[in-house]
Amino acid sequence: MTKNILTRFLTAVLLCTTTVLAQDEQDVDAIEKARQAKEAAEKAAAEASAATEAAIEAAAQKAAKEARETAKRKKEEEEARKLAEAKAAEEAELDAAATAAAEEAKRKMAEELGLEYESPESDVAADTDTTVSDTTEEFVAREPLGFNAGFTGSVGFINGSYITNTPVGGSLVITTPYGYKAGPLNLTFSLVLGSYNGEGNDEPLEALLYGLGANAVLAEFVFSETHIGNIGAGLGVRNFTGVSLERLLKKGLNLPVNVLVGGEGFLATKADDVSENSTYWGGLGVRLDYSF
């Protein structure tokens, strides 16, 4: 009986020991699993944080790249705009210079042809949004007659022996548009009518002048006109040579008048009816011409 009790006791102890050991093993497994779960959670959190940082860095790099490209594009657009504006300004300046040169050429051509040139006029029509400017250019040919009428006054200071008091007087010269032009030389026909009073052999000398001749102008500056007709009581020749102020008065100041200054001389084959003497005289002459 004692043996049976001991056997049962040992069996009970063995069962208890086994149960305790099994319980310890279960507790150890739970702790290990908890530790492993914690490590896995920490690892997942670290990976999530790293992924978040990587995403933020990628987004920042993308934004920086886009900002750089935008800044570069804007800079290129600004440079292109400035270049286009500079080119447009240069083209406008060249166009203005070309227009001015064309207008000057037209003006000179009109002057050469004897036409009156009017500068371009601009008609500006404005609406709600835009303003449109129309410029009209035209030549206005008013068919000038081409005649000049001028009065020449002269004071003589040299004369022939027959003249005792150098004649003083004046003449009216009508210049016609008829003639021809050879290079810088312009030759036109003209008429003269004048009267000069002096003394010949201490007797009154009244010399009536009328005749036909030609006017020659070189380079619109130097002129010489000669008329053949009656001076006094017979055939005679009149010459007036000097300089013309046409460039200054007509071309420069746009005036319808011209002033000619020079020497005027007369040669008479028969000074008067009293004698058969031929004579001459000359002096300083000034003429005022009017164009119509």
C-alpha positions in Angstrom: 0.0 0.0 0.0 2.8 2.3 0.8 4.3 1.6 -2.6 1.1 2.5 -4.3 0.9 5.8 -2.4 4.5 6.6 -3.3 3.9 5.7 -6.9 0.9 8.0 -7.0 2.8 10.8 -5.3 5.6 10.6 -7.8 3.2 10.5 -10.6 1.4 13.6 -9.3 4.7 15.4 -8.9 5.7 14.5 -12.4 2.5 15.8 -13.8 2.8 19.1 -11.9 6.3 19.5 -13.1 5.3 18.9 -16.6 2.4 21.3 -16.4 4.7 24.0 -14.9 7.3 23.5 -17.6 4.6 23.6 -20.3 3.2 26.8 -18.9 6.7 28.3 -18.8 7.3 27.4 -22.4 4.0 29.0 -23.3 4.9 32.2 -21.5 8.3 32.3 -23.2 6.7 31.9 -26.6 4.2 34.8 -25.9 7.0 37.1 -24.9 9.1 36.2 -27.9 6.1 36.8 -30.2 5.4 40.1 -28.5 9.0 41.1 -28.9 9.0 40.1 -32.6 5.7 41.9 -33.2 7.2 45.1 -31.6 10.3 44.8 -33.8 8.1 44.3 -36.9 6.0 47.4 -35.9 9.1 49.5 -35.4 10.6 48.3 -38.7 7.3 49.1 -40.5 7.2 52.5 -38.9 10.8 53.2 -39.9 10.1 52.0 -43.5 6.9 54.2 -43.6 8.9 57.2 -42.3 11.6 56.6 -44.9 9.0 56.3 -47.6 7.4 59.5 -46.5 10.7 61.4 -46.5 11.6 59.9 -49.9 8.2 61.1 -51.3 8.7 64.5 -49.8 12.2 64.7 -51.3 11.0 63.6 -54.7 8.1 66.2 -54.6 10.6 68.9 -53.6 13.0 67.9 -56.4 10.1 67.9 -58.9 8.9 71.3 -57.7 12.4 72.7 -57.9 12.9 71.3 -61.4 9.5 72.8 -62.6 10.4 76.1 -61.0 13.8 76.2 -62.7 12.2 75.3 -66.1 9.5 78.0 -65.6 12.1 80.6 -64.7 14.3 79.6 -67.7 11.2 79.7 -70.0 10.2 83.2 -68.7 13.8 84.4 -69.1 13.9 83.1 -72.7 10.5 84.7 -73.4 11.7 88.0 -72.0 14.9 87.9 -74.0 12.9 87.1 -77.2 10.5 90.0 -76.4 13.3 92.4 -75.9 15.0 91.2 -79.1 11.7 91.6 -81.0 11.2 95.1 -79.7 14.7 96.1 -80.6 14.3 94.7 -84.1 11.0 96.4 -84.5 12.5 99.7 -83.3 15.4 99.3 -85.8 12.9 98.5 -88.6 10.9 101.5 -87.7 14.0 103.7 -87.7 15.0 102.4 -91.1 11.5 102.8 -92.5 11.4 106.4 -91.2 14.8 107.2 -92.8 13.7 105.5 -96.1 10.4 107.5 -96.0 12.3 110.8 -95.4 14.7 110.0 -98.3 11.8 109.2 -100.6 10.0 112.4 -99.6 13.1 114.4 -100.3 13.6 112.8 -103.7 9.9 113.5 -104.5 10.4 117.1 -103.5 13.5 117.6 -105.6 11.8 115.9 -108.6 8.8 118.2 -108.2 11.1 121.2 -108.1 13.0 120.0 -111.2 9.6 119.5 -113.0 8.3 122.9 -111.9 5.5 121.3 -109.9 4.3 122.3 -106.4 4.8 119.5 -103.9 2.6 119.1 -100.9 4.0 117.1 -97.9 2.1 114.0 -96.9 -1.1 114.5 -94.8 -2.3 112.1 -92.2 -6.0 111.4 -91.6 -6.5 109.8 -88.2 -9.8 107.9 -87.5 -10.4 106.8 -83.9 -12.8 104.1 -82.7 -13.4 102.5 -79.3 -10.5 100.1 -79.3 -8.0 101.2 -82.0 -6.8 104.2 -83.8 -6.0 103.9 -87.6 -3.9 106.4 -89.3 -4.0 106.8 -93.1 -1.4 108.9 -94.8 -2.0 110.2 -98.3 0.8 111.4 -100.5 0.2 113.3 -103.7 1.7 115.7 -106.1 -0.4 118.7 -106.9 0.3 120.1 -110.4 -1.2 123.5 -110.6 0.2 124.1 -114.0 2.4 127.2 -113.3 2.6 129.5 -116.3 6.4 129.5 -116.1 6.8 133.2 -116.8 8.9 135.6 -114.7 8.5 139.4 -114.6 11.4 141.4 -113.3 12.4 145.0 -113.0 16.1 146.0 -113.3 17.3 149.3 -112.0 20.9 150.3 -112.7 23.3 153.2 -112.0 26.0 153.7 -114.6 29.6 154.6 -113.7 31.4 154.0 -117.0 30.6 155.3 -120.4 31.9 156.2 -123.8 33.3 159.6 -124.7 30.1 160.9 -126.3 28.2 160.5 -123.0 28.8 163.4 -120.6 26.4 162.2 -117.9 26.0 158.4 -117.5 22.4 157.3 -118.1 20.3 156.1 -115.2 17.1 154.1 -115.6 15.4 150.8 -115.5 14.0 148.0 -117.7 11.2 145.4 -117.5 12.3 141.9 -118.4 9.7 139.2 -119.2 11.2 135.7 -119.1 9.3 133.0 -120.9 9.2 129.3 -120.1 10.4 128.5 -123.6 14.0 127.4 -124.2 16.0 124.3 -123.5 18.2 122.8 -120.7 21.5 121.2 -121.2 22.9 119.7 -117.9 23.3 122.5 -115.4 22.7 125.2 -118.0 19.2 126.5 -118.4 18.5 128.8 -121.4 15.2 130.6 -121.9 14.0 133.4 -124.2 13.0 136.8 -122.9 11.8 140.3 -123.8 13.0 143.6 -122.5 11.5 147.1 -122.4 13.2 150.0 -120.7 14.2 153.7 -120.6 17.4 155.4 -119.6 18.1 159.1 -119.3 21.5 160.9 -119.3 23.4 163.4 -121.4 25.3 163.1 -124.6 27.6 165.9 -125.7 26.0 168.0 -122.9 22.6 167.5 -124.5 19.7 165.4 -123.0 19.9 161.8 -124.0 16.8 159.7 -123.7 17.5 156.1 -124.7 14.4 153.9 -125.3 15.2 150.2 -125.0 13.3 147.2 -126.4 14.5 143.9 -127.7 14.5 140.1 -127.8 17.1 137.9 -126.2 17.9 134.9 -124.0 18.6 134.2 -120.4 21.2 131.6 -119.4 21.5 130.3 -115.8 24.3 128.0 -114.7 23.7 125.8 -111.7 20.9 128.1 -110.5 23.5 130.6 -109.4 25.4 132.4 -112.2 23.3 134.1 -114.9 23.8 136.1 -118.0 21.2 137.6 -120.3 21.6 139.3 -123.6 19.1 141.3 -125.6 19.4 142.6 -129.1 17.0 145.4 -130.3 16.7 149.1 -130.2 18.7 151.4 -127.9 18.4 155.1 -128.5 17.9 155.7 -132.2 19.4 152.6 -133.6 20.5 148.9 -133.1 21.9 148.0 -129.8 22.9 145.3 -127.3 22.2 144.9 -123.6 23.8 142.5 -121.3 23.2 141.8 -117.6 25.5 139.3 -115.9 25.9 138.4 -112.2 24.6 136.0 -109.5 21.1 134.8 -108.7 19.7 134.3 -105.2 17.2 131.8 -106.4 18.4 128.9 -104.2 18.1 131.0 -101.1 14.8 132.7 -101.8 12.8 130.2 -103.8 14.2 126.9 -102.8 15.3 127.8 -99.2 12.6 130.2 -98.1 10.0 129.1 -100.6 9.3 132.6 -101.8 7.9 133.4 -105.2 10.5 136.1 -105.8 14.2 136.1 -106.8 16.9 138.8 -106.6 19.7 139.1 -109.2 22.7 141.3 -108.7 25.4 142.0 -111.3 26.8 144.3 -113.9 24.6 145.8 -116.7 26.1 147.2 -119.9 24.6 148.8 -123.0 26.1 149.3 -126.5 24.2 151.7 -128.8 25.2 152.0 -132.5 23.3 155.3 -132.7 22.8 157.0 -129.4 20.3 159.6 -130.7 18.9 161.4 -133.7 21.2 164.5 -133.1 24.3 162.7 -134.1 25.4 159.4 -135.7 27.7 158.6 -132.7 27.8 155.1 -131.3 28.5 154.8 -127.6 28.3 152.6 -124.5 27.7 152.8 -120.8 27.5 150.4 -117.9 27.0 150.1 -114.1 25.7 148.1 -111.2 22.2 146.5 -111.7 19.8 144.9 -109.4 16.7 143.1 -110.4 13.7 141.7 -108.6 11.9 138.8 -110.3 8.4 137.5 -109.6 7.3 134.1 -110.8 3.7 133.4 -112.0 
